[in-house]
């Protein structure tokens, strides 16, 4: 099992709202990782995954 983080810093950028939910990008500032999300629920799952497993999801390649 992965270790659980005590705290983390996320930067959320909401690009638009469609179908009564947010779409945008989340950046895990502590690890400099970013991922797009298509709903508020997906964003929360990405945050939870980052805190419980240390993974933000299928991350975009760093440029």
C-alpha positions as MATLAB code, in Angstrom:
seq = 'XXXXXXXXXXXXXXXXXXXXXXXXXXXXXXXXXXXXXXXXXXXXXXXXXXXXXXXXXXXXXXX';
ca = [
       0.000    0.000    0.000;
       1.045    3.576   -0.586;
       1.602    6.028    2.172;
      -1.018    8.585    3.100;
      -0.097   12.254    2.966;
      -0.945   14.462    5.917;
      -1.548   17.475    3.700;
      -1.111   18.674    0.141;
      -1.476   21.837   -1.898;
      -3.604   21.784   -5.035;
      -4.126   24.613   -7.519;
      -7.478   24.293   -9.277;
      -8.141   26.150  -12.501;
     -11.760   25.978  -13.629;
     -11.858   26.607  -17.384;
     -15.595   26.292  -17.955;
     -18.829   24.932  -16.598;
     -20.884   22.491  -18.674;
     -23.678   20.122  -17.695;
     -23.857   21.746  -14.245;
     -20.282   20.791  -13.314;
     -16.756   22.179  -13.609;
     -14.094   21.327  -16.176;
     -10.526   22.430  -15.802;
      -7.080   21.512  -14.568;
      -5.680   20.579  -11.176;
      -2.025   21.010  -10.243;
      -0.558   19.127   -7.300;
       1.859   21.873   -6.278;
       3.948   19.734   -3.894;
       4.833   17.289   -6.690;
       4.522   19.667   -9.699;
       2.054   17.312  -11.421;
      -1.014   18.345  -13.371;
      -4.129   16.680  -14.713;
      -7.289   17.806  -16.491;
     -10.665   16.943  -14.991;
     -14.132   16.804  -16.570;
     -16.285   17.036  -13.446;
     -16.158   18.099   -9.834;
     -16.401   14.457   -8.778;
     -13.426   13.533  -10.976;
     -11.428   16.419   -9.473;
     -12.184   15.192   -5.946;
     -11.199   11.637   -6.894;
      -7.889   12.913   -8.291;
      -7.199   14.765   -5.042;
      -8.119   11.719   -2.964;
      -5.905    9.489   -5.088;
      -2.978   11.883   -4.719;
      -3.343   11.876   -0.935;
      -3.898    8.141   -0.473;
      -1.701    6.555   -3.166;
       0.646    9.370   -4.149;
      -0.642    9.320   -7.741;
      -2.597   12.102   -9.403;
      -3.833    9.918  -12.240;
      -2.700    9.772  -15.852;
      -0.565   12.862  -15.699;
       0.339   15.023  -18.632;
       3.989   14.992  -19.668;
       5.986   17.879  -18.227;
       7.209   20.410  -20.774;
];
